[in-house]
Amino acid sequence: MDQPFLIKAVVYVVIIALFLRRTLTTQTMRVTALPILAVVFVVLGGVGIAYTPPSPYAAVAIAIGIVLGVALGYLRGRHSQVTPGPRPGTIRVKASPVLSAVIILALLVRVGMRYVFKNDPLTADAISDGAIAFAVLSVAVARLMLFGAARRVIAPAI
């Protein structure tokens, strides 16, 4: 195995471990930051997709990623357990581990496509862009769903 591959593998393992550590524990979130972070995720994902070269399959892959990302984000936000946080304007969120695993799977698909389609980089880029759209929109829609849930949970507590 070559050294760049090992470095990438270690980086991805660390990223996945940090992601799991954060998503599988109960998190405290500021309610006002939820919609702002959703917009930031979409902008960063859009910039990432915009910098890849266009391919004939990119529009289809991105459309599929958008539809699946919105659906997963909705389910993730809907099935997260939301309670009032320790400070005013905060909530405590316990996410589903199954839905977190789907995000990791999207990351691994994105990485794997670079190796599967090594001789066809445009197809690999298209699938990678679809995976980015999926991950970004699932996180953004989940944040927006949590924002709605927070308004319902915090309002009765006031």
C-alpha atoms as an extended CHARMM CRD file, in Angstrom:
* protein
*
       158  EXT
         1         1  MET       CA              0.0000000000        0.0000000000        0.0000000000  PROA      1               0.0000000000
         2         2  ASP       CA              1.1920000000        3.4640000000       -0.7730000000  PROA      2               0.0000000000
         3         3  GLN       CA              1.7330000000        6.0740000000        1.8970000000  PROA      3               0.0000000000
         4         4  PRO       CA             -0.9320000000        8.6120000000        0.7080000000  PROA      4               0.0000000000
         5         5  PHE       CA             -3.5690000000        5.8820000000        0.9370000000  PROA      5               0.0000000000
         6         6  LEU       CA             -2.5850000000        5.0960000000        4.5310000000  PROA      6               0.0000000000
         7         7  ILE       CA             -2.6560000000        8.7670000000        5.4770000000  PROA      7               0.0000000000
         8         8  LYS       CA             -6.1330000000        9.1690000000        3.9700000000  PROA      8               0.0000000000
         9         9  ALA       CA             -7.3280000000        6.0100000000        5.7190000000  PROA      9               0.0000000000
        10        10  VAL       CA             -6.1070000000        7.2720000000        9.0980000000  PROA      10              0.0000000000
        11        11  VAL       CA             -7.7100000000       10.6770000000        8.5170000000  PROA      11              0.0000000000
        12        12  TYR       CA            -11.0540000000        9.0880000000        7.6130000000  PROA      12              0.0000000000
        13        13  VAL       CA            -10.9590000000        6.7690000000       10.6350000000  PROA      13              0.0000000000
        14        14  VAL       CA            -10.2990000000        9.7500000000       12.9230000000  PROA      14              0.0000000000
        15        15  ILE       CA            -13.1020000000       11.7680000000       11.2960000000  PROA      15              0.0000000000
        16        16  ILE       CA            -15.5560000000        8.8820000000       11.6470000000  PROA      16              0.0000000000
        17        17  ALA       CA            -14.5520000000        8.3120000000       15.2850000000  PROA      17              0.0000000000
        18        18  LEU       CA            -15.0460000000       11.9940000000       16.1270000000  PROA      18              0.0000000000
        19        19  PHE       CA            -18.3630000000       12.0370000000       14.2620000000  PROA      19              0.0000000000
        20        20  LEU       CA            -19.6050000000        8.9620000000       16.1430000000  PROA      20              0.0000000000
        21        21  ARG       CA            -18.4230000000       10.3450000000       19.4670000000  PROA      21              0.0000000000
        22        22  ARG       CA            -20.3720000000       13.5210000000       18.8580000000  PROA      22              0.0000000000
        23        23  THR       CA            -23.5370000000       12.0730000000       17.3470000000  PROA      23              0.0000000000
        24        24  LEU       CA            -24.0050000000        9.0920000000       19.6380000000  PROA      24              0.0000000000
        25        25  THR       CA            -23.9040000000       11.1760000000       22.8040000000  PROA      25              0.0000000000
        26        26  THR       CA            -26.4940000000       13.6760000000       23.9250000000  PROA      26              0.0000000000
        27        27  GLN       CA            -25.6120000000       17.1060000000       22.5370000000  PROA      27              0.0000000000
        28        28  THR       CA            -26.5050000000       20.5460000000       23.8110000000  PROA      28              0.0000000000
        29        29  MET       CA            -27.3450000000       22.9080000000       20.9550000000  PROA      29              0.0000000000
        30        30  ARG       CA            -28.1850000000       26.5990000000       20.7980000000  PROA      30              0.0000000000
        31        31  VAL       CA            -31.5550000000       27.0200000000       19.1420000000  PROA      31              0.0000000000
        32        32  THR       CA            -30.5840000000       30.2510000000       17.3390000000  PROA      32              0.0000000000
        33        33  ALA       CA            -27.6000000000       28.5360000000       15.7060000000  PROA      33              0.0000000000
        34        34  LEU       CA            -29.6150000000       25.6960000000       14.1540000000  PROA      34              0.0000000000
        35        35  PRO       CA            -30.9480000000       27.5290000000       11.0670000000  PROA      35              0.0000000000
        36        36  ILE       CA            -27.6540000000       29.3890000000       10.6020000000  PROA      36              0.0000000000
        37        37  LEU       CA            -25.7010000000       26.1290000000       10.5780000000  PROA      37              0.0000000000
        38        38  ALA       CA            -28.1720000000       24.6390000000        8.0960000000  PROA      38              0.0000000000
        39        39  VAL       CA            -27.4720000000       27.4870000000        5.6630000000  PROA      39              0.0000000000
        40        40  VAL       CA            -23.7040000000       27.2160000000        6.2230000000  PROA      40              0.0000000000
        41        41  PHE       CA            -23.7770000000       23.4730000000        5.4760000000  PROA      41              0.0000000000
        42        42  VAL       CA            -25.7140000000       24.0080000000        2.2420000000  PROA      42              0.0000000000
        43        43  VAL       CA            -23.3930000000       26.8000000000        1.0820000000  PROA      43              0.0000000000
        44        44  LEU       CA            -20.2340000000       24.8060000000        1.8410000000  PROA      44              0.0000000000
        45        45  GLY       CA            -21.6360000000       21.7130000000        0.1470000000  PROA      45              0.0000000000
        46        46  GLY       CA            -22.6640000000       23.7640000000       -2.8760000000  PROA      46              0.0000000000
        47        47  VAL       CA            -19.1940000000       25.2620000000       -3.1470000000  PROA      47              0.0000000000
        48        48  GLY       CA            -17.6680000000       21.7870000000       -2.9400000000  PROA      48              0.0000000000
        49        49  ILE       CA            -19.9250000000       20.5230000000       -5.6900000000  PROA      49              0.0000000000
        50        50  ALA       CA            -19.3480000000       23.6190000000       -7.8470000000  PROA      50              0.0000000000
        51        51  TYR       CA            -15.5930000000       22.9990000000       -7.9460000000  PROA      51              0.0000000000
        52        52  THR       CA            -15.8330000000       19.5170000000       -9.4340000000  PROA      52              0.0000000000
        53        53  PRO       CA            -15.8030000000       19.2410000000      -13.2150000000  PROA      53              0.0000000000
        54        54  PRO       CA            -19.2310000000       18.7540000000      -14.8180000000  PROA      54              0.0000000000
        55        55  SER       CA            -20.1690000000       15.3190000000      -16.0510000000  PROA      55              0.0000000000
        56        56  PRO       CA            -23.2040000000       13.8300000000      -17.7940000000  PROA      56              0.0000000000
        57        57  TYR       CA            -24.2190000000       11.9120000000      -14.6680000000  PROA      57              0.0000000000
        58        58  ALA       CA            -23.6810000000       14.7230000000      -12.1550000000  PROA      58              0.0000000000
        59        59  ALA       CA            -27.1800000000       16.2130000000      -12.3870000000  PROA      59              0.0000000000
        60        60  VAL       CA            -28.8110000000       12.8160000000      -11.8500000000  PROA      60              0.0000000000
        61        61  ALA       CA            -26.5170000000       11.9060000000       -8.9490000000  PROA      61              0.0000000000
        62        62  ILE       CA            -27.0210000000       15.2850000000       -7.2890000000  PROA      62              0.0000000000
        63        63  ALA       CA            -30.8080000000       15.0750000000       -7.7150000000  PROA      63              0.0000000000
        64        64  ILE       CA            -30.8500000000       11.6120000000       -6.1370000000  PROA      64              0.0000000000
        65        65  GLY       CA            -28.5970000000       12.8850000000       -3.3250000000  PROA      65              0.0000000000
        66        66  ILE       CA            -30.9120000000       15.8390000000       -2.7110000000  PROA      66              0.0000000000
        67        67  VAL       CA            -34.0660000000       13.7100000000       -2.5470000000  PROA      67              0.0000000000
        68        68  LEU       CA            -32.5020000000       11.0810000000       -0.2790000000  PROA      68              0.0000000000
        69        69  GLY       CA            -30.7850000000       13.7360000000        1.8680000000  PROA      69              0.0000000000
        70        70  VAL       CA            -34.0100000000       15.6510000000        2.4660000000  PROA      70              0.0000000000
        71        71  ALA       CA            -35.8320000000       12.4180000000        3.3290000000  PROA      71              0.0000000000
        72        72  LEU       CA            -33.1280000000       11.2680000000        5.7450000000  PROA      72              0.0000000000
        73        73  GLY       CA            -32.8200000000       14.7250000000        7.3040000000  PROA      73              0.0000000000
        74        74  TYR       CA            -36.5460000000       14.7980000000        7.8830000000  PROA      74              0.0000000000
        75        75  LEU       CA            -36.4760000000       11.3550000000        9.5030000000  PROA      75              0.0000000000
        76        76  ARG       CA            -33.3700000000       12.1980000000       11.5170000000  PROA      76              0.0000000000
        77        77  GLY       CA            -34.8850000000       15.4150000000       12.8490000000  PROA      77              0.0000000000
        78        78  ARG       CA            -38.2340000000       13.7730000000       13.4640000000  PROA      78              0.0000000000
        79        79  HSD       CA            -36.8060000000       10.8210000000       15.4060000000  PROA      79              0.0000000000
        80        80  SER       CA            -34.2980000000       12.7360000000       17.5190000000  PROA      80              0.0000000000
        81        81  GLN       CA            -35.2060000000       13.0750000000       21.1760000000  PROA      81              0.0000000000
        82        82  VAL       CA            -35.3370000000       16.7960000000       22.0450000000  PROA      82              0.0000000000
        83        83  THR       CA            -35.5460000000       18.1430000000       25.5990000000  PROA      83              0.0000000000
        84        84  PRO       CA            -34.9680000000       21.6350000000       27.0380000000  PROA      84              0.0000000000
        85        85  GLY       CA            -31.3010000000       22.3960000000       27.6590000000  PROA      85              0.0000000000
        86        86  PRO       CA            -29.5880000000       23.4890000000       30.8590000000  PROA      86              0.0000000000
        87        87  ARG       CA            -29.4420000000       27.1540000000       29.7740000000  PROA      87              0.0000000000
        88        88  PRO       CA            -32.1590000000       29.3160000000       28.2240000000  PROA      88              0.0000000000
        89        89  GLY       CA            -32.2400000000       29.0310000000       24.4410000000  PROA      89              0.0000000000
        90        90  THR       CA            -30.6190000000       25.5790000000       24.3710000000  PROA      90              0.0000000000
        91        91  ILE       CA            -31.8910000000       22.0800000000       23.7460000000  PROA      91              0.0000000000
        92        92  ARG       CA            -30.4990000000       18.6350000000       24.4420000000  PROA      92              0.0000000000
        93        93  VAL       CA            -30.6510000000       16.2550000000       21.4850000000  PROA      93              0.0000000000
        94        94  LYS       CA            -30.1770000000       12.5030000000       21.3540000000  PROA      94              0.0000000000
        95        95  ALA       CA            -29.9310000000       11.3520000000       17.7320000000  PROA      95              0.0000000000
        96        96  SER       CA            -30.5910000000        7.9140000000       16.3360000000  PROA      96              0.0000000000
        97        97  PRO       CA            -27.4380000000        5.7940000000       15.8400000000  PROA      97              0.0000000000
        98        98  VAL       CA            -28.9490000000        4.1840000000       12.7230000000  PROA      98              0.0000000000
        99        99  LEU       CA            -29.3130000000        7.5300000000       11.0120000000  PROA      99              0.0000000000
       100       100  SER       CA            -25.7590000000        8.4870000000       11.9880000000  PROA      100             0.0000000000
       101       101  ALA       CA            -24.5350000000        5.2590000000       10.3950000000  PROA      101             0.0000000000
       102       102  VAL       CA            -26.1930000000        6.2720000000        7.1190000000  PROA      102             0.0000000000
       103       103  ILE       CA            -24.1530000000        9.5060000000        7.0700000000  PROA      103             0.0000000000
       104       104  ILE       CA            -20.9600000000        7.4870000000        7.5870000000  PROA      104             0.0000000000
       105       105  LEU       CA            -21.9970000000        5.1620000000        4.7800000000  PROA      105             0.0000000000
       106       106  ALA       CA            -22.3710000000        8.1830000000        2.4670000000  PROA      106             0.0000000000
       107       107  LEU       CA            -18.8480000000        9.3040000000        3.3740000000  PROA      107             0.0000000000
       108       108  LEU       CA            -17.4590000000        5.8410000000        2.6720000000  PROA      108             0.0000000000
       109       109  VAL       CA            -19.3140000000        5.6830000000       -0.6590000000  PROA      109             0.0000000000
       110       110  ARG       CA            -17.7870000000        9.0170000000       -1.6070000000  PROA      110             0.0000000000
       111       111  VAL       CA            -14.2950000000        7.7640000000       -0.8020000000  PROA      111             0.0000000000
       112       112  GLY       CA            -14.8520000000        4.3550000000       -2.3520000000  PROA      112             0.0000000000
       113       113  MET       CA            -16.0260000000        5.7400000000       -5.6800000000  PROA      113             0.0000000000
       114       114  ARG       CA            -12.6260000000        7.3370000000       -6.2180000000  PROA      114             0.0000000000
       115       115  TYR       CA            -11.0880000000        3.8560000000       -6.1840000000  PROA      115             0.0000000000
       116       116  VAL       CA            -13.8560000000        1.9470000000       -7.9580000000  PROA      116             0.0000000000
       117       117  PHE       CA            -14.0060000000        4.3960000000      -10.8540000000  PROA      117             0.0000000000
       118       118  LYS       CA            -10.2930000000        5.1450000000      -10.9790000000  PROA      118             0.0000000000
       119       119  ASN       CA            -10.3540000000        4.9690000000      -14.8010000000  PROA      119             0.0000000000
       120       120  ASP       CA            -13.5210000000        7.0810000000      -15.1080000000  PROA      120             0.0000000000
       121       121  PRO       CA            -13.0270000000       10.1400000000      -12.8860000000  PROA      121             0.0000000000
       122       122  LEU       CA            -16.1120000000       11.9700000000      -14.2070000000  PROA      122             0.0000000000
       123       123  THR       CA            -18.3970000000        9.1850000000      -12.9660000000  PROA      123             0.0000000000
       124       124  ALA       CA            -16.5640000000        9.1060000000       -9.6500000000  PROA      124             0.0000000000
       125       125  ASP       CA            -16.9850000000       12.8710000000       -9.3310000000  PROA      125             0.0000000000
       126       126  ALA       CA            -20.6930000000       12.6040000000      -10.1510000000  PROA      126             0.0000000000
       127       127  ILE       CA            -21.2800000000        9.9640000000       -7.4790000000  PROA      127             0.0000000000
       128       128  SER       CA            -19.1520000000       11.9440000000       -5.0190000000  PROA      128             0.0000000000
       129       129  ASP       CA            -21.2300000000       15.0580000000       -5.6980000000  PROA      129             0.0000000000
       130       130  GLY       CA            -24.4040000000       13.0490000000       -5.0790000000  PROA      130             0.0000000000
       131       131  ALA       CA            -22.9690000000       11.8100000000       -1.7740000000  PROA      131             0.0000000000
       132       132  ILE       CA            -22.0430000000       15.3720000000       -0.7880000000  PROA      132             0.0000000000
       133       133  ALA       CA            -25.5580000000       16.6110000000       -1.6380000000  PROA      133             0.0000000000
       134       134  PHE       CA            -27.0220000000       13.7230000000        0.3670000000  PROA      134             0.0000000000
       135       135  ALA       CA            -24.8950000000       14.3510000000        3.4620000000  PROA      135             0.0000000000
       136       136  VAL       CA            -25.2270000000       18.1330000000        3.4040000000  PROA      136             0.0000000000
       137       137  LEU       CA            -28.9800000000       18.1660000000        2.9680000000  PROA      137             0.0000000000
       138       138  SER       CA            -29.5730000000       15.4390000000        5.5190000000  PROA      138             0.0000000000
       139       139  VAL       CA            -27.6930000000       17.4780000000        8.1250000000  PROA      139             0.0000000000
       140       140  ALA       CA            -29.2780000000       20.8000000000        7.0890000000  PROA      140             0.0000000000
       141       141  VAL       CA            -32.8540000000       19.4800000000        7.0510000000  PROA      141             0.0000000000
       142       142  ALA       CA            -32.2740000000       17.7050000000       10.3790000000  PROA      142             0.0000000000
       143       143  ARG       CA            -31.1020000000       21.0150000000       11.9010000000  PROA      143             0.0000000000
       144       144  LEU       CA            -34.2090000000       22.7610000000       10.6040000000  PROA      144             0.0000000000
       145       145  MET       CA            -36.4090000000       19.9800000000       12.0060000000  PROA      145             0.0000000000
       146       146  LEU       CA            -34.6360000000       20.3320000000       15.3710000000  PROA      146             0.0000000000
       147       147  PHE       CA            -35.2610000000       24.0870000000       15.2350000000  PROA      147             0.0000000000
       148       148  GLY       CA            -38.9900000000       23.4120000000       14.8680000000  PROA      148             0.0000000000
       149       149  ALA       CA            -38.9120000000       20.8240000000       17.6480000000  PROA      149             0.0000000000
       150       150  ALA       CA            -36.9970000000       23.2260000000       19.8960000000  PROA      150             0.0000000000
       151       151  ARG       CA            -39.6530000000       25.8820000000       19.4940000000  PROA      151             0.0000000000
       152       152  ARG       CA            -42.2980000000       23.3400000000       20.5630000000  PROA      152             0.0000000000
       153       153  VAL       CA            -40.2360000000       22.0440000000       23.5070000000  PROA      153             0.0000000000
       154       154  ILE       CA            -38.9630000000       25.3560000000       24.8470000000  PROA      154             0.0000000000
       155       155  ALA       CA            -42.1970000000       27.3580000000       24.4900000000  PROA      155             0.0000000000
       156       156  PRO       CA            -44.1430000000       25.3030000000       27.0970000000  PROA      156             0.0000000000
       157       157  ALA       CA            -41.1670000000       25.4950000000       29.4900000000  PROA      157             0.0000000000
       158       158  ILE       CA            -41.2700000000       29.3090000000       29.5590000000  PROA      158             0.0000000000
